[in-house]
Amino acid sequence: MNFKLTDEQQEIKARAAEFADREVAPNAAELDAEDRVPFDTLEKMAEAGFMGLCVPEEYGGAGSDFLSYCLLIEEISRADAGLGATLAVHTSAGTMPIVVYGTEDQKARWVPELARGDKIGSFALTEAEAGSDAAAIRTTAEKVDGGYRINGRKQWITNGRVAGTMIVFARAVGGAEEGVTAFVIGMDAEGISFGKHARKMGVISATTDDVILENVFVPQEDLLGEEGKGLRVALGTLDFGRIGIAAQALGIAEAAFRYATNYAAERTTFGKPIAEHQAIAFKLADMQTKIKAAQLLTHEAAWMKDEGARHTEAGARAKLYASEVANEVAHEAIQVLGGQGYMKDHPVERYYRDARVTEIYEGTSEIQRLVISRAILKERTGSPAGVEGSRPVVG
Ligand SMILES: Cc1cc2nc3c(=O)[nH]c(=O)nc-3n(C[C@H](O)[C@H](O)[C@H](O)COP(=O)(O)OP(=O)(O)OC[C@H]3O[C@@H](n4cnc5c(N)ncnc54)[C@H](O)[C@@H]3O)c2cc1C
């Protein structure tokens, strides 16, 4: 067993950390306050090769492995979790499904621009009536001559209004197969408009928007995967996307831990630094231990993906645990700072707000527990149904 990162992984982590400290961290509070996407930083990330880090070189990416991508998400999220969300959705949800499920023609037409960062990717599954229960989506893709006409409304789409492409899930009607189907859409297609811009608690520098699709024509060649088999695309995408969210959670936790540690070493009460009061020192010990455990789960899941092994449950465990650790650590970091922790003068209140969504998007913690418990029961009983029937939960 070898826990050491490869030379390339260490180099990417160091480069990402240096970039995050220099280009990302100084702007994070302002972007959070102003609800603004940092396009200039995204351009610099594109120049650094970060917008397509785990995309194969033949499609314009850097060709690094998925673990390297997770290290990048971790470092960027340590500085600005909103930018981490933008990057994670762009890469694992907006670009990788085309790499994994696309035809050679689709990969050649869509992926290079995304991998170079010329366009930002997005992923539109959720609707007002369909989140965890993705099979309940109502957006339709009616079969017409040469393609499909898509009608519906997607809710809370990360990168929505700044995206150049969107992976859209709609219910195919009138074709050979009815059911949820995936498509790649250019955001310049006629009939796309934007509804509500979500005003959020955290990850504010990532834009989150409702996307309205009115009679949007999608040519046959932009059907992603098979007609009626779109849930496979969604499930497969979230299987690895969740590992990226675990990495985002790790980044937030690490930021909170470092800030709290530095503060505890400086702040004095009763004649000594608060870090020397056992109550505070033990908090730091617990925070670090939990982060290390979450990191092991996350890196193991990413490594399994890189090995080509099944990583559904490993990814769910990593996301479940890392997101809960991020929330616990951010909570404790505020406690370490006392009243200062509650003030906007320090970043820990932002970490606390940013951490919360990692327990919700790309599958809530309840859904991760369903994925994990179904697998436990399936192993025991051999039944695919397990907990609460076999309906897929994706979210
Ligand atoms: C900031 C943000 C960005 C997002 N970005 C995107 C995006 O880019 N693309 C996209 O498609 N979606 C996106 N989403 C949507 C996100 O994936 C969903 O919010 C999430 O999957 C949960 O769905 P829901 O909100 O409808 O909750 P619901 O499904 O209504 O769930 C409500 C509660 O019930 C629980 N629950 C539901 N079903 C079960 C069950 N079977 N067993 C036990 N508990 C259950 C849930 O865990 C939750 O606690 C985003 C959401 C947020 C907040």
The ligand as a Tripos MOL2 file, in Angstrom:
@<TRIPOS>MOLECULE
LIG
   53    58     1     0     0
SMALL
NO_CHARGES

@<TRIPOS>ATOM
      1 C1        -26.2070   25.9220   -4.7650 C.3       1 LIG1
      2 C2        -26.8130   24.7950   -5.5340 C.ar      1 LIG1
      3 C3        -26.3310   24.4840   -6.8010 C.ar      1 LIG1
      4 C4        -26.9030   23.4600   -7.5550 C.ar      1 LIG1
      5 N1        -26.4350   23.1940   -8.8170 N.ar      1 LIG1
      6 C5        -27.0650   22.2730   -9.5870 C.ar      1 LIG1
      7 C6        -26.6680   22.0690  -10.9530 C.ar      1 LIG1
      8 O1        -25.6990   22.6750  -11.4500 O.2       1 LIG1
      9 N2        -27.3660   21.1800  -11.6990 N.ar      1 LIG1
     10 C7        -28.4190   20.4800  -11.1860 C.ar      1 LIG1
     11 O2        -29.0090   19.6960  -11.9230 O.2       1 LIG1
     12 N3        -28.8130   20.6420   -9.8920 N.ar      1 LIG1
     13 C8        -28.1700   21.5230   -9.0890 C.ar      1 LIG1
     14 N4        -28.5690   21.7150   -7.7770 N.ar      1 LIG1
     15 C9        -29.6730   20.9330   -7.2420 C.3       1 LIG1
     16 C10       -29.2610   19.8730   -6.2180 C.3       1 LIG1
     17 O3        -28.5820   18.8220   -6.8450 O.3       1 LIG1
     18 C11       -30.5140   19.4470   -5.4550 C.3       1 LIG1
     19 O4        -30.9000   20.5400   -4.6250 O.3       1 LIG1
     20 C12       -30.3100   18.2040   -4.6160 C.3       1 LIG1
     21 O5        -30.0960   17.0920   -5.4290 O.3       1 LIG1
     22 C13       -31.5000   17.9180   -3.7030 C.3       1 LIG1
     23 O6        -32.7080   17.9990   -4.3760 O.3       1 LIG1
     24 P1        -33.8810   18.9280   -3.7930 P.3       1 LIG1
     25 O7        -33.2860   20.2270   -3.4270 O.co2     1 LIG1
     26 O8        -35.0030   18.9160   -4.7620 O.co2     1 LIG1
     27 O9        -34.3270   18.2280   -2.4650 O.3       1 LIG1
     28 P2        -35.4350   17.0730   -2.3220 P.3       1 LIG1
     29 O10       -35.1350   15.9810   -3.2790 O.co2     1 LIG1
     30 O11       -36.7830   17.6980   -2.3540 O.co2     1 LIG1
     31 O12       -35.1350   16.5690   -0.8540 O.3       1 LIG1
     32 C14       -35.5880   17.2690    0.3050 C.3       1 LIG1
     33 C15       -35.1210   16.5000    1.5350 C.3       1 LIG1
     34 O13       -35.6630   15.1720    1.5130 O.3       1 LIG1
     35 C16       -34.6210   14.2120    1.5450 C.3       1 LIG1
     36 N5        -34.9670   13.0790    0.7020 N.ar      1 LIG1
     37 C17       -35.4520   13.1070   -0.5730 C.ar      1 LIG1
     38 N6        -35.6720   11.8540   -1.0200 N.ar      1 LIG1
     39 C18       -35.2980   11.0110   -0.0110 C.ar      1 LIG1
     40 C19       -35.2620    9.5990    0.1480 C.ar      1 LIG1
     41 N7        -35.6320    8.7620   -0.8370 N.pl3     1 LIG1
     42 N8        -34.8330    9.1020    1.3240 N.ar      1 LIG1
     43 C20       -34.4340    9.9150    2.3250 C.ar      1 LIG1
     44 N9        -34.4220   11.2640    2.2290 N.ar      1 LIG1
     45 C21       -34.8490   11.8010    1.0800 C.ar      1 LIG1
     46 C22       -33.3770   14.9540    1.0120 C.3       1 LIG1
     47 O14       -32.2040   14.3510    1.4380 O.3       1 LIG1
     48 C23       -33.6090   16.3340    1.5900 C.3       1 LIG1
     49 O15       -33.1820   16.3430    2.9350 O.3       1 LIG1
     50 C24       -27.9880   22.7150   -7.0070 C.ar      1 LIG1
     51 C25       -28.4430   23.0050   -5.7160 C.ar      1 LIG1
     52 C26       -27.8770   24.0200   -4.9750 C.ar      1 LIG1
     53 C27       -28.4150   24.3220   -3.6020 C.3       1 LIG1
@<TRIPOS>BOND
     1     1     2 1
     2     2     3 ar
     3     2    52 ar
     4     3     4 ar
     5     4     5 ar
     6     4    50 ar
     7     5     6 ar
     8     6     7 ar
     9     6    13 1
    10     7     8 2
    11     7     9 ar
    12     9    10 ar
    13    10    11 2
    14    10    12 ar
    15    12    13 ar
    16    13    14 ar
    17    14    15 1
    18    14    50 ar
    19    15    16 1
    20    16    17 1
    21    16    18 1
    22    18    19 1
    23    18    20 1
    24    20    21 1
    25    20    22 1
    26    22    23 1
    27    23    24 1
    28    24    25 2
    29    24    26 1
    30    24    27 1
    31    27    28 1
    32    28    29 2
    33    28    30 1
    34    28    31 1
    35    31    32 1
    36    32    33 1
    37    33    34 1
    38    33    48 1
    39    34    35 1
    40    35    36 1
    41    35    46 1
    42    36    37 ar
    43    36    45 ar
    44    37    38 ar
    45    38    39 ar
    46    39    40 ar
    47    39    45 ar
    48    40    41 1
    49    40    42 ar
    50    42    43 ar
    51    43    44 ar
    52    44    45 ar
    53    46    47 1
    54    46    48 1
    55    48    49 1
    56    50    51 ar
    57    51    52 ar
    58    52    53 1
@<TRIPOS>SUBSTRUCTURE
     1 LIG1         1 GROUP 0 **** ****
